[in-house]
Amino acid sequence: MNATMLLAYVTMCLIFGTSYFAIKLGLEEGITPFLYAGLRFLFASLLVLLILFVRRRLGRLHWKVYLELGFLGILMTTIPFAALFWAEQYISSGTAALLVATAPIFTTLISLYRKQMTFRWFVPAGLVISMLGTFLLIGWSHDGSAHQLEAFFGKLAIILSELFFSYGAVRSREWVARLTPFVFNGYQMLFASFGLLLLSFLTEPYAATTFTLTLASSLFYLVILVSIVASTLYYWLVQETNAAFPTTWTYVAPVIATAIGYLFLGEALTVSHLIGSFAVLLGVILLNGEGWAKLRQLRTNATQSPGLQDER
């Protein structure tokens, strides 16, 4: 792996890791979750597509390509982020990040089914360990909190949504290569925003949203740094490595999200939470052994062929 890939990966993890904090801050200002998510991806997609248009890189695509991008946008953005934004009303940002960390589980299994990865001993071991950790994180808590039921179903919603995301991530690899990460990211976010805003229109009560400085700042962070910078880096790494390795940001980000939530939001850390967190992270690391093998191969190739490092 060359220096460019390493820098891209570290930057992506840092930005995604702080995104849960930004989501929490925005929701605490009173905006409804689906509207919040929809505005995030609408603004981000319009900015990306505007940049492409100005630079004359926004070519006309076949209608079947638009349909595929719309489908992938629903899989990878509408469903997962509807679940995430809704759930973060009732659960901590650190827990949300840890539940999103189940994505590599599904990505690895789908990649195995599609024969994009090779079965290894660590797959069943990682699956069992990560599932035990997830059970501890989701497990019903008799703490008498007012939103106990919503929190429980919010956790389940995040887990289920990651299955859709993972299928989209594996399926998107071909399209990222054909369209470039920037074009792919712009279109899929645009179609995803339509789904989120429609969901908001159908399910959320109308209420005038006051754009406070905190809400505006959180939305700006999510639009520019998370949805444009970090997401484009993610799709670029999918193209350069495989579908599983870039998704490992989901077990780096929870460490960042949990620490920020504890320090700045006063989110509690229980024993079961810590044990479950460790099990989930250990499990997905084992499951992604194929991704690390690919990473070592890329690093070896780069060492043997120095000229590749300056190709860009």
C-alpha positions as CSV (number, residue, x, y, z in Angstrom):
1,M,0.0,0.0,0.0
2,N,1.4,3.3,-1.0
3,A,1.4,6.6,1.0
4,T,-1.6,7.9,-0.9
5,M,-3.8,5.0,0.1
6,L,-2.7,5.1,3.7
7,L,-3.4,8.8,3.9
8,A,-6.8,8.4,2.3
9,Y,-7.7,5.5,4.7
10,V,-6.7,7.4,7.8
11,T,-8.5,10.6,6.7
12,M,-11.6,8.6,5.9
13,C,-11.6,6.9,9.3
14,L,-11.2,10.2,11.2
15,I,-14.0,11.9,9.3
16,F,-16.4,9.0,9.5
17,G,-15.6,8.5,13.2
18,T,-16.7,12.1,14.1
19,S,-19.8,12.0,11.9
20,Y,-21.9,10.3,14.6
21,F,-21.1,13.2,17.0
22,A,-22.2,15.7,14.3
23,I,-25.5,13.7,13.7
24,K,-26.2,13.7,17.4
25,L,-25.7,17.4,17.7
26,G,-28.0,18.2,14.8
27,L,-30.8,15.9,16.1
28,E,-30.6,17.6,19.5
29,E,-31.5,20.9,17.9
30,G,-34.9,19.5,17.0
31,I,-34.8,18.6,13.3
32,T,-36.5,15.4,12.3
33,P,-34.2,12.6,11.3
34,F,-35.3,11.8,7.8
35,L,-35.4,15.5,6.8
36,Y,-32.0,15.9,8.3
37,A,-30.5,13.0,6.4
38,G,-32.3,14.0,3.2
39,L,-31.0,17.6,3.3
40,R,-27.5,16.3,4.0
41,F,-27.4,14.1,0.9
42,L,-29.3,16.5,-1.3
43,F,-26.9,19.4,-0.6
44,A,-23.9,17.1,-0.9
45,S,-25.0,15.6,-4.2
46,L,-25.8,19.0,-5.8
47,L,-22.4,20.3,-4.9
48,V,-20.6,17.2,-6.3
49,L,-22.6,17.3,-9.5
50,L,-22.2,21.1,-9.9
51,I,-18.4,20.6,-9.6
52,L,-18.5,17.9,-12.3
53,F,-20.6,20.0,-14.5
54,V,-18.3,23.0,-14.3
55,R,-15.3,20.8,-15.0
56,R,-17.2,19.2,-17.9
57,R,-17.0,15.7,-16.5
58,L,-20.7,15.2,-16.1
59,G,-21.4,13.2,-19.2
60,R,-24.9,11.9,-20.2
61,L,-25.5,8.3,-19.0
62,H,-27.8,5.6,-20.4
63,W,-31.1,5.4,-18.6
64,K,-30.3,1.9,-17.3
65,V,-27.2,3.3,-15.6
66,Y,-29.4,5.9,-13.8
67,L,-31.7,3.1,-12.6
68,E,-28.8,1.2,-11.3
69,L,-27.4,4.2,-9.5
70,G,-30.8,4.9,-8.0
71,F,-31.0,1.3,-6.8
72,L,-27.5,1.5,-5.3
73,G,-28.3,4.8,-3.7
74,I,-31.3,3.3,-1.9
75,L,-29.3,0.3,-0.8
76,M,-26.2,2.1,0.4
77,T,-27.6,5.4,1.6
78,T,-31.4,5.7,1.9
79,I,-31.9,2.6,4.0
80,P,-28.8,2.7,6.2
81,F,-29.0,6.4,7.0
82,A,-32.7,6.4,7.6
83,A,-32.1,3.8,10.2
84,L,-29.0,5.5,11.6
85,F,-30.5,9.0,11.9
86,W,-33.7,7.7,13.4
87,A,-31.9,5.4,15.9
88,E,-29.5,8.1,17.1
89,Q,-32.5,9.9,18.7
90,Y,-32.6,7.1,21.2
91,I,-29.1,5.5,21.4
92,S,-25.7,6.9,22.0
93,S,-23.5,7.9,19.1
94,G,-20.8,5.4,20.2
95,T,-23.4,2.5,20.2
96,A,-24.6,3.6,16.8
97,A,-21.1,3.5,15.4
98,L,-20.4,0.1,16.9
99,L,-23.6,-1.3,15.3
100,V,-22.6,0.1,11.9
101,A,-19.4,-1.9,12.4
102,T,-21.4,-5.0,11.5
103,A,-21.2,-4.0,7.9
104,P,-17.9,-6.0,7.2
105,I,-19.7,-9.1,8.4
106,F,-22.3,-8.9,5.7
107,T,-19.8,-7.6,3.1
108,T,-17.5,-10.5,3.7
109,L,-20.2,-13.1,3.5
110,I,-21.7,-11.6,0.3
111,S,-18.2,-11.4,-1.2
112,L,-17.7,-15.1,-0.4
113,Y,-21.0,-15.9,-2.0
114,R,-20.1,-14.0,-5.2
115,K,-16.6,-15.6,-5.1
116,Q,-14.8,-12.2,-4.8
117,M,-13.1,-13.5,-1.7
118,T,-11.7,-16.9,-0.6
119,F,-13.1,-18.8,2.5
120,R,-10.6,-19.0,5.4
121,W,-10.7,-20.4,8.9
122,F,-11.2,-16.9,10.4
123,V,-14.7,-16.5,8.7
124,P,-16.7,-18.7,11.1
125,A,-14.6,-17.6,14.1
126,G,-15.1,-13.9,13.3
127,L,-18.9,-14.4,12.6
128,V,-19.5,-16.1,16.0
129,I,-17.5,-13.6,18.0
130,S,-19.0,-10.5,16.3
131,M,-22.5,-11.9,16.6
132,L,-22.0,-12.4,20.4
133,G,-20.8,-8.9,20.7
134,T,-23.7,-7.6,18.7
135,F,-26.1,-9.5,20.9
136,L,-24.6,-7.7,24.0
137,L,-24.9,-4.3,22.4
138,I,-28.5,-4.9,21.3
139,G,-29.6,-6.8,24.4
140,W,-32.7,-5.5,26.1
141,S,-31.9,-3.3,29.1
142,H,-34.3,-2.9,32.0
143,D,-33.1,0.5,32.9
144,G,-36.6,2.1,32.9
145,S,-35.7,4.7,30.3
146,A,-38.5,6.5,28.6
147,H,-37.4,5.4,25.1
148,Q,-36.3,1.8,25.9
149,L,-38.5,0.2,23.2
150,E,-37.4,2.8,20.5
151,A,-33.8,2.2,21.4
152,F,-34.1,-1.5,21.0
153,F,-35.8,-1.3,17.6
154,G,-33.3,1.4,16.6
155,K,-30.4,-1.0,17.2
156,L,-32.1,-3.7,15.2
157,A,-32.8,-1.3,12.4
158,I,-29.2,-0.4,12.1
159,I,-28.1,-4.0,12.0
160,L,-30.7,-4.9,9.3
161,S,-29.8,-1.8,7.2
162,E,-26.1,-2.8,7.1
163,L,-27.1,-5.9,5.2
164,F,-28.6,-3.7,2.4
165,F,-25.5,-1.4,2.6
166,S,-23.1,-4.4,2.3
167,Y,-24.9,-5.8,-0.7
168,G,-24.7,-2.4,-2.4
169,A,-21.0,-2.0,-1.5
170,V,-20.2,-5.3,-3.2
171,R,-22.4,-4.6,-6.2
172,S,-21.1,-1.0,-6.6
173,R,-17.5,-2.0,-7.2
174,E,-18.0,-2.4,-11.0
175,W,-19.8,0.9,-11.3
176,V,-17.2,2.9,-9.3
177,A,-14.6,1.6,-11.7
178,R,-16.7,2.6,-14.8
179,L,-17.9,6.0,-13.6
180,T,-15.1,7.2,-11.3
181,P,-15.7,7.5,-7.5
182,F,-16.7,11.2,-7.8
183,V,-19.4,10.7,-10.4
184,F,-20.8,7.6,-8.7
185,N,-20.9,9.3,-5.3
186,G,-22.7,12.3,-6.7
187,Y,-25.5,10.4,-8.4
188,Q,-26.1,7.8,-5.8
189,M,-26.4,10.5,-3.1
190,L,-28.8,12.5,-5.3
191,F,-31.1,9.5,-5.7
192,A,-30.8,8.5,-2.1
193,S,-31.8,12.0,-1.0
194,F,-35.0,11.7,-3.0
195,G,-35.8,8.6,-1.0
196,L,-35.1,10.1,2.3
197,L,-37.1,13.3,1.6
198,L,-40.0,11.2,0.4
199,L,-39.8,9.2,3.6
200,S,-39.8,12.4,5.6
201,F,-42.8,13.8,3.7
202,L,-44.8,10.6,4.3
203,T,-43.9,9.9,7.9
204,E,-42.7,13.0,9.7
205,P,-45.0,15.8,10.9
206,Y,-44.4,19.2,9.4
207,A,-42.7,21.6,11.7
208,A,-40.7,24.7,10.9
209,T,-37.0,23.9,11.6
210,T,-34.9,26.6,13.1
211,F,-31.4,26.5,11.7
212,T,-29.3,27.3,14.7
213,L,-25.6,27.7,14.5
214,T,-25.1,24.2,15.9
215,L,-27.5,22.6,13.4
216,A,-26.0,24.6,10.5
217,S,-22.5,23.7,11.5
218,S,-23.3,20.0,11.9
219,L,-25.1,19.9,8.5
220,F,-22.1,21.7,6.9
221,Y,-19.7,19.1,8.4
222,L,-21.8,16.2,7.2
223,V,-22.3,17.6,3.7
224,I,-18.7,18.7,2.9
225,L,-16.4,16.5,4.9
226,V,-18.4,13.3,5.4
227,S,-20.7,13.0,2.4
228,I,-18.2,14.4,-0.2
229,V,-14.6,14.0,1.1
230,A,-14.8,10.8,3.1
231,S,-17.4,9.1,0.9
232,T,-15.4,9.8,-2.3
233,L,-12.3,8.4,-0.5
234,Y,-14.3,5.3,0.4
235,Y,-15.4,4.6,-3.2
236,W,-11.9,5.3,-4.5
237,L,-10.4,2.7,-2.0
238,V,-13.1,0.2,-3.1
239,Q,-11.9,0.6,-6.6
240,E,-8.2,0.4,-5.7
241,T,-8.5,-2.6,-3.2
242,N,-11.7,-4.6,-2.7
243,A,-15.2,-4.1,-1.2
244,A,-14.2,-5.4,2.2
245,F,-11.1,-3.5,3.1
246,P,-12.4,0.1,2.9
247,T,-15.4,-1.0,4.9
248,T,-13.1,-1.6,7.8
249,W,-13.4,2.1,8.7
250,T,-16.5,0.8,10.6
251,Y,-14.3,-0.8,13.3
252,V,-11.9,2.2,13.5
253,A,-14.6,4.8,13.6
254,P,-16.4,3.3,16.7
255,V,-13.3,3.9,18.8
256,I,-13.3,7.5,17.8
257,A,-17.1,7.9,18.2
258,T,-17.2,6.2,21.6
259,A,-14.4,8.4,22.9
260,I,-16.0,11.6,21.6
261,G,-19.4,10.6,22.9
262,Y,-18.0,9.9,26.4
263,L,-16.0,13.1,26.6
264,F,-18.3,15.6,25.0
265,L,-21.8,14.1,25.3
266,G,-21.5,12.3,28.6
267,E,-22.5,9.0,27.1
268,A,-22.3,6.1,29.6
269,L,-20.0,3.1,29.2
270,T,-21.3,-0.1,30.8
271,V,-19.5,-3.4,31.2
272,S,-21.7,-5.2,28.7
273,H,-21.1,-2.3,26.3
274,L,-17.3,-2.5,26.6
275,I,-17.3,-6.3,26.2
276,G,-19.7,-6.2,23.3
277,S,-17.7,-3.5,21.6
278,F,-14.5,-5.5,21.9
279,A,-16.2,-8.6,20.6
280,V,-17.6,-6.8,17.6
281,L,-14.3,-5.2,16.7
282,L,-12.4,-8.5,17.1
283,G,-14.9,-10.4,15.1
284,V,-14.9,-8.0,12.1
285,I,-11.1,-7.9,12.2
286,L,-11.1,-11.7,11.9
287,L,-13.7,-11.6,9.2
288,N,-11.7,-9.1,7.2
289,G,-8.6,-11.2,7.1
290,E,-8.9,-11.4,3.3
291,G,-8.9,-7.6,3.1
292,W,-5.7,-7.4,5.1
293,A,-4.1,-10.0,2.9
294,K,-5.0,-7.9,-0.1
295,L,-3.6,-4.9,1.6
296,R,-0.3,-6.7,2.3
297,Q,-0.2,-7.8,-1.4
298,L,-0.7,-4.2,-2.5
299,R,2.1,-3.0,-0.2
300,T,4.4,-5.7,-1.6
301,N,3.6,-4.8,-5.2
302,A,4.2,-1.1,-4.5
303,T,7.6,-2.0,-2.9
304,Q,8.6,-4.1,-5.8
305,S,7.4,-1.5,-8.4
306,P,8.2,2.0,-7.0
307,G,7.0,3.7,-10.1
308,L,3.4,2.8,-9.2
309,Q,3.5,5.0,-6.2
310,D,3.8,8.2,-8.3
311,E,1.2,7.1,-11.0
312,R,-1.3,9.7,-9.9
